[in-house]
C-alpha cells in the first residue's frame, strides 16, 4: 500500500514537472483539451474539495437529520448567546485573567532582564572565581 502510494505520487510529480517544462519551453502554446468527461468530475483530493463536492441540496432535502442538526445548532447558539445570563463573577474572572496575563508577561520580561544583568555582574565581580580560572558561566 505504501509502495503504491509512493509510486502514484512519483507519477503525479513527474507529470507535473513535465507539464511545467512544456509550459516553460513554449508559453504561447494553446491549452490542450481536458481529458475529463463533463459528467465525471475529478476525484476530490483535499478535504475542501470533498466538502465542495458534497451534494448539500440532496442531503438537505432527503436527510432530515441534517436539517435537525442545523436547526438545533441555531437554537442552541441563540440560547447560549441570548438566554444564558452573564453572571457578574464571569466579568470579574475575565478582567482578572487579563490582569494576571499582563503581570505574568511583565514578570517574564523582568526575569530576562535580570538574567542579563546577573551575567554582566558575575562576568566582572564573581567573588568565587580564582585568578586565571576559565569562565564557564555561558553554558545556559
Secondary structure as the mmCIF struct_conf table of DSSP 4:
data_model
#
loop_
_struct_conf.conf_type_id
_struct_conf.id
_struct_conf.beg_label_comp_id
_struct_conf.beg_label_asym_id
_struct_conf.beg_label_seq_id
_struct_conf.end_label_comp_id
_struct_conf.end_label_asym_id
_struct_conf.end_label_seq_id
HELX_RH_AL_P HELX_RH_AL_P1 UNK A 2 UNK A 25
TURN_TY1_P TURN_TY1_P1 UNK A 27 UNK A 28
BEND BEND1 UNK A 29 UNK A 29
HELX_LH_PP_P HELX_LH_PP_P1 UNK A 30 UNK A 34
BEND BEND2 UNK A 36 UNK A 36
TURN_TY1_P TURN_TY1_P2 UNK A 38 UNK A 39
BEND BEND3 UNK A 40 UNK A 40
HELX_LH_PP_P HELX_LH_PP_P2 UNK A 41 UNK A 44
BEND BEND4 UNK A 46 UNK A 46
HELX_RH_AL_P HELX_RH_AL_P2 UNK A 47 UNK A 53
BEND BEND5 UNK A 54 UNK A 54
HELX_RH_AL_P HELX_RH_AL_P3 UNK A 56 UNK A 62
HELX_RH_AL_P HELX_RH_AL_P4 UNK A 64 UNK A 78
HELX_RH_PI_P HELX_RH_PI_P1 UNK A 79 UNK A 83
BEND BEND6 UNK A 84 UNK A 84
HELX_RH_AL_P HELX_RH_AL_P5 UNK A 88 UNK A 125
TURN_TY1_P TURN_TY1_P3 UNK A 127 UNK A 128
HELX_LH_PP_P HELX_LH_PP_P3 UNK A 129 UNK A 130
TURN_TY1_P TURN_TY1_P4 UNK A 131 UNK A 132
HELX_LH_PP_P HELX_LH_PP_P4 UNK A 133 UNK A 135
HELX_RH_3T_P HELX_RH_3T_P1 UNK A 137 UNK A 139
#
